[in-house]
């Protein structure tokens, strides 16, 4: 009987380890890449040029492929910095006032990096979707009409 218990315990441990290994690999896989972020930004720019109001709604709803794992577009007004499309925690705020947990003014850096016809990169720390602790992130940003838009990926 003890032999059966030991065997069952061994099988349980193997199953638990296999499950945790699967969890680790899927959570690592759930991250978008730099190339995917840049491709989504190109798609977002095209959507804003086609119909700005519709694009903002799609970005905020994460529909039409504008939410892929941890990739999503964000946009803000050039005139006043107010975020139009962004995670709920920062939507409607002036991007220029956003700081990370260490007090770094990443929002001002993003705002300053926006240029017409050019994609620039900004590195900063921001929580991953569903997390509260900030993680290293890089956003590709550009100017589209009267908006600054970007898509970031986590390093």
Secondary structure, 3 states (H helix, E strand, C coil): CHHHHHHHHHHHHHHHHHHHHHHHHHHHHCCCCHHHHHHHHHHHHHHHHHCHHHHHHHHHHCCCCCEECCEEEEEEECCCCEEEECCCCCCCCEHHHCCCCCCCCHHHHHHHHCEECECEEEEEEEECCCCCCEEEEEEEEEEECCEEEEEEEEC
